[in-house]
Amino acid sequence: MNLMQGDCLELMKQIPDGSVDLVLTDPPYNIGVVTNANGKDVVNPWDKIDDYINWCIEWLTLCSKKLKPNGVLYFWHNDMEQIAELLTEIKKRTPLAFVSFCIWDKGDTYRAKSWHRRDPNGRTALRSWFNTCEYCLHFFNAPADADKAWAHTGLDRVYSNPACFKPLKEWYKRECERLGLDNKKIGAYYEQATGKKPNMLKHYFQDSQFEIPTRKVWESVYEPLGFGKGYESLRQGYESLRQEYESLRQEYESLRQEYESLRNYHRCDDMHCNIWHRPPLPSTNRLHTCQKPLDITERLIRVSCPPGGTVLDCFMGSGTTGVAALNTGREFIGIEKDPGYFEIAQKRIEEAQEQIRLTV
């Protein structure tokens, strides 16, 4: 547990690069004013949206450096116009790859139903819909120049690794050269032999989503074409081919397990969708004006951070992410600029630690 009070742009420099599994944070939304721990409104330092966007890119870039190569990042926001600009700039200026857009539906319909009772102009005064949700943006750490469809899954680090499945790829290439075959010719034979379109052919022994054929495809397509045997060995029996196939499958599985750890961490749970229905905390129970539900925070950590991994929250607020990390068995690094909120978070996290000690 590492709690730091101060500016995250400075304090994050103390965190070793590539040491964090998950960044989960709730930055200021550039809404004009924010309320500090003493209940006072403090004007945000960004005069223009461009200043805010540039500041966001700065802390997001730092977070990307602190993340492991297969790390995950979430941040909360509630302004769609700012989100749209942020997504464009994040794609252009950071190594982060956008994955999904999650919605916290608060079910907070009281204002939507009752505002006109307090408004003397009645229903004609409103010019937009009440916003009763917040948005959580989900990113993977990825190379800035990743242009493959599977780049955001972390498979780019698997497939671009020169050692990944190299023996199988080189073997396949030699066999194609020996037999005078290419994917077009193999595809034509595949369609003739199976009556199906060769959609999977683009993956067999290739860099893009590497696969090897199933036994059925191997026996109906690749065996007749002579793969794995010289011309004279075509007369050898089925058992010889089966043993050769099993040898390839075992080698593939060994290599797959070796490189599986490079993929981005994401473990699905029940009702794994991107809309979360959860009422907000009553205002009387909140320690922070923008406090997020503990159960949603715990869920994000369980899904996107390996057990025992490290979670970073660079805008810690009242410490919800820290408590959630403790409850789920993860390490935590928290940074908060406001001294009052830092004190609240520190006390809350210490109480959670004590509660865990008492129950162990």
Stockholm file with secondary structure:
# STOCKHOLM 1.0

chainA/1-360         MNLMQGDCLELMKQIPDGSVDLVLTDPPYNIGVVTNANGKDVVNPWDKIDDYINWCIEWLTLCSKKLKPNGVLYFWHNDMEQIAELLTEIKKRTPLAFVSFCIWDKGDTYRAKSWHRRDPNGRTALRSWFNTCEYCLHFFNAPADADKAWAHTGLDRVYSNPACFKPLKEWYKRECERLGLDNKKIGAYYEQATGKKPNMLKHYFQDSQFEIPTRKVWESVYEPLGFGKGYESLRQGYESLRQEYESLRQEYESLRQEYESLRNYHRCDDMHCNIWHRPPLPSTNRLHTCQKPLDITERLIRVSCPPGGTVLDCFMGSGTTGVAALNTGREFIGIEKDPGYFEIAQKRIEEAQEQIRLTV
#=GR chainA/1-360 SS CEEEESCHHHHGGGSCTTCEEEEEECCCCCCSEEECTTSCEEECSCSSHHHHHHHHHHHHHHHHHHEEEEEEEEEEECCHHHHHHHHHHHHHHSSEEEEEEEEEECCCCHHHHHHHHHCTTGGGGCCSCCCCEEEEEEEEECCTTCCSTTGGGTHHHHHTSTTTTHHHHHHHHHHHHHHTCCHHHHHHHHHHHHSSCCGGGGTBTSSTTCBCCCHHHIIIIIHHHTTTSCGGGGGSCHHHHHHHHHHHHHHHHHHHHHHHTTSCCCCCCTTCCSEEECCCCCGGGCSSTTCCCHHHHHHHHHHHSCTTCEEEESSCTTSHHHHHHHHTTCEEEEEESCHHHHHHHHHHHHHHHHHHHHHC
#=GC SS_cons         CEEEESCHHHHGGGSCTTCEEEEEECCCCCCSEEECTTSCEEECSCSSHHHHHHHHHHHHHHHHHHEEEEEEEEEEECCHHHHHHHHHHHHHHSSEEEEEEEEEECCCCHHHHHHHHHCTTGGGGCCSCCCCEEEEEEEEECCTTCCSTTGGGTHHHHHTSTTTTHHHHHHHHHHHHHHTCCHHHHHHHHHHHHSSCCGGGGTBTSSTTCBCCCHHHIIIIIHHHTTTSCGGGGGSCHHHHHHHHHHHHHHHHHHHHHHHTTSCCCCCCTTCCSEEECCCCCGGGCSSTTCCCHHHHHHHHHHHSCTTCEEEESSCTTSHHHHHHHHTTCEEEEEESCHHHHHHHHHHHHHHHHHHHHHC
//
